[in-house]
């Protein structure tokens, strides 16, 4: 349970930092919201497009879930590629390449998050 709590805290903080840094790179670009499609179990799909200052627009699809605390983004698909699935694959690969246990991943995430 302690390991699980460390992992959840580290991944949330590291991801927030990574997304913050990425969004900072999009200055001058615009996000255009499109169709919102409600799905089962309180899930909605929000279509959008990131218009870049140079280059083609990027198609984004946000999966948003209703929770007790309000709405929460649970996945973002960039040009059809799920960030959740990509991250899960990255984590599995990291664990496999670092002794097959989750502790090295937690330490890496804590380092990325600046938690240590």
C-alpha positions in Angstrom: 0.0 0.0 0.0 2.9 2.4 0.8 4.5 1.6 -2.6 1.2 2.2 -4.3 0.8 5.6 -2.6 4.3 6.6 -3.6 3.7 5.6 -7.2 0.4 7.4 -7.5 1.9 10.6 -6.0 5.0 10.4 -8.1 3.2 9.8 -11.4 0.7 12.5 -10.8 3.3 15.1 -9.9 5.7 14.0 -12.8 2.9 14.1 -15.3 1.6 17.5 -14.2 5.1 18.9 -14.5 5.6 17.3 -17.9 2.3 18.6 -19.3 3.0 22.0 -17.8 6.3 22.2 -19.7 4.7 20.9 -22.9 1.9 23.4 -22.8 4.4 26.2 -22.2 5.8 25.4 -25.7 2.5 26.2 -27.4 2.6 30.0 -27.0 0.7 31.8 -29.8 -1.1 28.7 -30.9 -4.9 28.2 -30.5 -7.0 25.4 -29.3 -10.3 25.1 -31.1 -13.0 23.0 -29.3 -15.3 20.9 -31.5 -18.0 18.4 -30.9 -18.7 17.0 -27.4 -20.1 13.4 -27.5 -21.5 12.0 -24.2 -20.8 8.3 -23.7 -21.8 5.7 -21.1 -20.7 5.9 -17.4 -20.3 9.7 -17.3 -17.6 9.7 -20.0 -17.6 12.4 -22.7 -15.4 12.7 -25.8 -14.3 16.3 -26.6 -12.9 16.8 -30.1 -10.5 19.7 -30.6 -7.8 21.0 -32.9 -4.5 22.7 -32.0 -3.8 25.3 -34.7 0.0 25.7 -34.8 1.8 28.9 -35.8 3.6 26.8 -38.4 2.6 23.4 -39.7 -0.6 21.4 -39.9 -3.2 21.5 -37.2 -3.1 18.7 -34.7 -6.2 16.7 -33.9 -6.8 16.1 -30.2 -9.5 14.1 -28.6 -10.1 14.5 -24.8 -11.8 11.8 -22.7 -13.5 13.5 -19.8 -15.2 11.7 -17.0 -17.7 13.0 -14.5 -16.5 12.4 -10.9 -17.6 13.4 -7.4 -15.1 16.2 -7.6 -16.3 17.5 -11.0 -15.0 16.6 -14.5 -11.6 15.1 -15.0 -9.5 14.4 -18.1 -8.7 10.7 -18.1 -7.0 10.5 -21.5 -5.9 12.6 -24.4 -5.5 11.1 -27.9 -3.1 13.0 -30.2 -3.8 12.2 -33.8 -5.6 9.0 -32.6 -2.8 7.9 -30.2 -3.8 7.4 -26.6 -1.4 9.1 -24.1 -2.6 6.7 -21.4 -1.7 3.7 -23.5 1.6 5.2 -24.5 2.5 6.0 -20.9 1.5 2.5 -19.8 3.7 1.0 -22.4 6.6 3.2 -21.4 6.2 2.3 -17.7 6.0 -1.4 -18.5 9.2 -1.2 -20.6 11.0 0.8 -17.9 10.0 -1.8 -15.3 11.1 -4.7 -17.5 14.5 -3.0 -18.3 15.2 -2.2 -14.6 15.0 -5.5 -12.8 11.3 -6.2 -13.2 10.2 -4.3 -10.1 8.3 -1.0 -9.8 10.7 0.7 -7.3 13.2 2.0 -10.0 10.2 3.5 -11.9 8.9 5.2 -8.7 12.4 6.6 -8.1 12.6 7.9 -11.7 9.2 9.5 -11.5 10.1 11.1 -8.1 13.2 12.5 -9.7 11.3 13.9 -12.7 8.8 15.4 -10.3 11.5 17.0 -8.2 10.1 15.2 -5.2 13.5 14.2 -3.8 
